[in-house]
Amino acid sequence: MITANRKAQRLRLGKSEWVVFGVIFVYSFIPGFGGLIRVLELAGGPQIAPANPRALFTPTPIILHTMSAFLFCIVGAVQFLPSIRRQRPAAHRSIGRVIVVAGCMSAITGLWMTHFYVFPEALQGAALYWVRVVLGTAMIGLIIWAVIAIRSRNVFQHSASIVRAYAIGQGASTQAVLGIAWLIAVGSEAMGPLRDGLMIFAWVINLVAAEIFIHAMLRPPKRRQKHSLQPSIRRSTPRNET
């Protein structure tokens, strides 16, 4: 009986969940692949990407940022699958601990590089610098708040905070897509204020999408309770007899 029950509890993902995971995986792999190429170069592999003097002088932050961001985005995609949360709650918690550490590491190293690396004006202006500082700090705050919320049994705030942090962490993916689209449409890479604007706009797109997802797919407890009570209220209302 125990063996039969264990076989019956085999994890099964729906077709829509496989589609969601596949889309997020491919979307995350675009900037992640470029970062992994840089890590291989720093490890002594052949140079494929253009030379980056910042990576040569101080490679550790780039390596940590690339690996943690890749882990946060790829493994974090699993947390969006409802079947994992319902059928494997222990796995959901374990994966959550991993992406909490990876997300914080990604944000901290991103902040370090933003402040201490010297970027030419064509790659980072004042606007992009401050947006990176604000969003990197916000990402850490959102992850910490998500941990506090789930310890307080506030599932809605936990989920909403993680979704917002994930949207910030996926900024590089949207930036890569916009950059490639611009290169194809114009024939040259965006530089200077235009590049800053495209990168900032990518985060705006992600955060707007996150808010739409939160309001469409997640509901605070009070709203769910209100909807669940409406049918019972209607049934308990006495009819006027004539």
C-alpha positions in Angstrom: 0.0 0.0 0.0 2.8 2.4 0.8 4.5 1.7 -2.5 1.3 2.2 -4.4 0.7 5.5 -2.7 4.2 6.7 -3.5 3.7 5.8 -7.1 0.4 7.6 -7.2 2.1 10.7 -5.9 4.3 11.1 -9.0 4.7 14.7 -10.0 2.8 15.6 -13.1 2.9 18.9 -14.8 0.2 20.2 -17.1 0.8 21.2 -20.7 0.4 24.9 -19.8 2.9 24.6 -17.1 5.5 23.1 -19.5 4.8 25.9 -21.9 5.3 28.5 -19.1 8.5 26.9 -17.9 9.8 26.6 -21.5 9.2 30.2 -22.3 10.8 31.5 -19.1 13.7 29.1 -19.6 14.4 30.4 -23.1 13.8 34.0 -22.1 16.3 33.7 -19.2 18.8 31.8 -21.3 19.4 34.7 -23.7 21.4 36.9 -21.3 22.5 33.9 -19.2 24.3 32.3 -22.2 26.3 35.5 -22.8 27.2 35.6 -19.1 28.3 32.0 -19.1 30.5 32.6 -22.1 32.2 35.4 -20.2 32.7 33.1 -17.2 34.3 30.5 -19.4 36.6 33.2 -20.9 37.7 34.2 -17.4 38.3 30.6 -16.6 40.9 30.4 -19.4 38.6 29.5 -22.3 38.7 31.0 -25.8 37.6 34.6 -26.2 34.3 34.8 -28.0 32.7 38.0 -26.7 34.3 41.5 -27.0 37.0 42.2 -24.5 35.8 43.6 -21.2 38.7 45.3 -19.2 36.5 45.4 -16.0 36.1 41.7 -16.1 39.9 41.2 -16.5 40.8 43.5 -13.6 38.1 42.3 -11.1 36.5 39.1 -12.4 35.0 37.8 -9.1 31.9 40.1 -9.0 31.0 39.3 -12.6 31.4 35.5 -12.0 29.2 35.7 -8.8 26.7 37.9 -10.5 26.4 35.8 -13.6 26.0 32.5 -11.8 23.6 33.7 -9.1 21.4 35.6 -11.6 21.3 32.6 -13.9 20.3 30.4 -11.0 17.7 32.9 -9.7 16.0 33.2 -13.1 16.2 29.6 -14.2 15.4 27.8 -10.9 13.0 30.6 -10.0 10.9 29.7 -13.0 10.0 26.4 -11.2 8.3 28.3 -8.4 5.7 29.6 -10.9 4.4 26.1 -11.5 1.3 25.4 -9.4 1.8 21.7 -9.5 5.1 22.0 -7.7 3.6 24.1 -4.9 0.6 21.7 -4.5 2.3 18.3 -5.0 5.8 19.0 -3.6 5.5 21.7 -0.9 8.8 20.6 0.6 10.6 21.0 -2.7 9.0 24.4 -3.2 10.4 25.5 0.2 13.8 24.1 -0.6 14.0 25.8 -4.0 12.7 29.0 -2.4 15.7 29.0 -0.1 18.0 28.6 -3.0 16.6 31.4 -5.0 16.5 33.7 -2.0 20.3 33.4 -1.6 20.8 33.6 -5.4 18.6 36.6 -5.8 20.3 38.5 -3.0 23.7 37.6 -4.3 22.7 38.7 -7.8 21.4 42.1 -6.5 24.4 42.7 -4.2 27.0 42.0 -6.8 25.0 44.1 -9.3 25.1 47.0 -6.9 28.8 46.5 -6.3 29.6 46.5 -10.1 27.3 49.5 -10.7 29.0 51.6 -8.1 32.7 50.5 -8.2 33.2 49.6 -11.9 34.1 52.6 -14.1 31.7 52.6 -17.1 32.2 54.8 -20.2 29.4 57.3 -20.7 28.2 55.4 -23.7 27.4 52.3 -21.5 26.0 53.9 -18.3 24.8 57.5 -17.7 23.6 59.0 -14.5 20.0 58.0 -15.0 20.9 54.3 -15.6 23.2 54.4 -12.6 20.5 55.5 -10.2 17.9 53.2 -11.6 20.2 50.3 -11.1 20.9 51.4 -7.5 17.3 51.8 -6.7 16.1 48.6 -8.3 19.0 46.5 -6.9 18.2 47.8 -3.4 14.5 47.2 -4.0 15.1 43.6 -5.1 16.9 42.8 -1.9 14.2 44.4 0.1 11.4 42.6 -1.7 13.2 39.2 -1.2 13.6 39.9 2.5 10.0 41.0 2.8 8.9 37.8 1.0 10.7 35.7 3.6 9.1 37.7 6.4 5.7 37.4 4.9 5.7 33.7 4.4 6.9 33.2 8.0 3.9 35.2 9.0 1.7 33.0 6.9 0.9 35.9 4.5 1.0 33.9 1.2 -0.3 36.8 -0.9 2.4 39.3 0.2 5.0 36.5 -0.1 4.0 35.7 -3.7 3.6 39.3 -4.8 7.0 40.3 -3.4 8.7 37.4 -5.1 7.0 38.2 -8.4 8.2 41.8 -8.2 11.7 40.8 -7.3 11.7 38.3 -10.1 10.6 41.0 -12.6 13.6 43.1 -11.5 16.0 40.2 -11.8 14.7 39.4 -15.3 15.6 42.9 -16.4 18.6 41.7 -18.3 16.4 39.3 -20.4 14.1 42.1 -21.6 17.1 44.4 -22.1 18.7 41.7 -24.4 15.4 41.3 -26.4 15.0 45.1 -26.8 18.7 45.5 -27.7 18.5 42.8 -30.3 15.3 44.2 -31.7 16.9 47.7 -32.0 20.0 46.3 -33.7 17.9 44.5 -36.3 15.6 47.5 -36.9 18.3 50.2 -37.0 21.4 48.3 -37.9 23.5 49.6 -35.1 23.8 49.1 -31.3 22.1 51.7 -29.1 24.6 53.8 -27.1 24.6 56.7 -24.7 21.3 58.1 -23.4 19.4 56.0 -25.9 20.9 52.8 -24.5 20.1 54.0 -21.0 16.5 54.6 -22.0 16.1 51.2 -23.5 17.5 49.5 -20.5 15.3 51.5 -18.1 12.2 50.9 -20.3 12.9 47.1 -20.1 12.5 47.2 -16.3 9.3 49.3 -16.7 7.9 46.6 -19.0 8.8 43.8 -16.5 7.3 45.7 -13.5 4.1 46.5 -15.3 3.8 42.8 -16.4 4.4 41.8 -12.8 1.6 44.0 -11.5 -0.8 42.7 -14.1 0.1 39.1 -13.1 -0.3 39.9 -9.4 -3.8 41.4 -9.9 -4.9 38.8 -12.4 -3.5 35.6 -10.9 -3.1 36.4 -7.2 -5.7 37.6 -4.8 -5.4 38.9 -1.3 -7.1 36.8 1.4 -9.9 39.3 2.0 -10.9 39.4 -1.6 -10.9 35.6 -1.9 -12.9 35.4 1.3 -15.4 37.9 0.1 -16.0 36.0 -3.2 -16.3 32.7 -1.3 -18.9 34.2 1.1 -21.2 35.7 -1.5 -22.9 32.4 -2.5 -23.6 31.4 1.1 -25.0 34.9 1.9 -27.3 34.6 -1.1 -28.5 31.1 0.0 -29.1 32.2 3.6 -31.2 35.2 2.5 -34.9 34.4 3.1 -37.2 34.8 0.2 -40.2 37.1 0.4 -43.3 35.0 0.4 -46.5 36.5 -1.0 
